[in-house]
Amino acid sequence: MLALFDLDNTLIDRNGSLVGWAQGFAQSRQLPDGAENVICERLRERAYPADFVHLRAALGLGDDPGDLWREYVDGIARSVRCLPGAREGLDALRGGGWTLGVATNGAGDIQRAKLAAAGIVSYFDGICVSEEIGARKPAREHFAAAAALCGRQLSTGGWMVGDNPETDIEGARTAGLRTAWVTTGRTWTDGLSEPDIVASGVAEAIVAMRQARF
């Protein structure tokens, strides 16, 4: 069975890493109060090199935007942590013969740096990053590419595990996958088809997937 996983705030704690990095960066540059909020607001949903062109101007920095991006990539990679039970759950799936992949939006260098730093690359048969394939979730093309990188096809079915109702769950459902939503304390978004599994975290989602009979 194929299982695709979102990366940020599904397998790893991106929000916590971002806040910690922004605070440390603001302190190291002796930026005024509120600078970390400006950084987090800009980078909350996603981060690309172009965002640091904006932040350089907004924060009055003299650094080259490319240097700022590399500092961000290195800093986030150093601070990234897997969410509770993620490694154990992935290990159980691999032991059960599942085919595992990552389906994530974002820039290739930062997403791959986070995966490497978290120490979970070896669990996955394929890693699909939107920047590298030219298609972002919720596009069907993204899920098809993720499955193909794992040596599978969407027509054979599988699961998508993620925290974003629109890009992860609705997108995967449209692509023909079953879905497990990691709530992180939220309620489901009205107007969207409900996921097959609702779980408080990735560990709970994996247990439910292993027990599911569809």
Buried (B, 14 or more C-beta within 10 A) or exposed (E): BBBBBBBBBBBBBBEBBBBBBBBEBBEEBEBEEEBBEBBBEBBEEBBEBEBBBEBBEEBEBEBEBEEBBBBBBBBBBEBBBBBEBBBEBBEBBBEEEBBBBBBBBBBBBBBBBBBEBBEBEEBBBBBBBBBBBEBBBBBBBBBBBBBBBBEBEBEEBBBBBBBBBEBBBBBBBEBBBBBBBBBBEEEBEEEEEEBBBBBEBBBBBBBBBBEEEE
